[in-house]
Amino acid sequence: MFIRSSSSRSSLNTLGSFRNIIHSTGFPATTSIERLDVLNDELHVMVFSLVGGDRSHRLANYQGTISLLRAGRRTIVTETYKVDVPKDSNEEDTRYFVDTMVGLDLKSLARIAERIIV
């Protein structure tokens, strides 16, 4: 929902590889750079960190963990995260902001997946 385009800096998606992201209008940044920290195909887990770009200070030191869990014929996708609380904010506001962003991203992913499956 918030990504206009993305491109990998490497042809291989290996640990430590980077992805450049151009965000859509309305996101509190125009560009971000993500680093792939963990990719475990067996456990269906991916961990990434925001390491650059002009991202909002509200997402400083963001690290997200995306997990897939099979539930019958469906797959459940979750994202947990760690992020620093900015000095001009508090934990509650930061959690609300990031929970909203993650929730919107997961809903967007669900819509895309449902169109592919149908």
MOWO-V357261 format. One record per run of one state. SS is the DSSP state (H for helix, E for strand, L for the rest). FROM is the first residue (numbers start at 0). LEN is the number of residues. If there is no record, write none. Layout:
# MOWO-V357261
ss=[SS/SS]
from=[FROM/FROM]
len=[LEN/LEN]
This chain:
# MOWO-V357261
ss=[L/E/L/E/L/E/L/E/L/H/L/E/L/E/L/H/L]
from=[0/2/8/17/23/30/40/44/53/56/59/62/71/73/82/90/117]
len=[2/6/9/6/7/10/4/9/3/3/3/9/2/9/8/27/1]
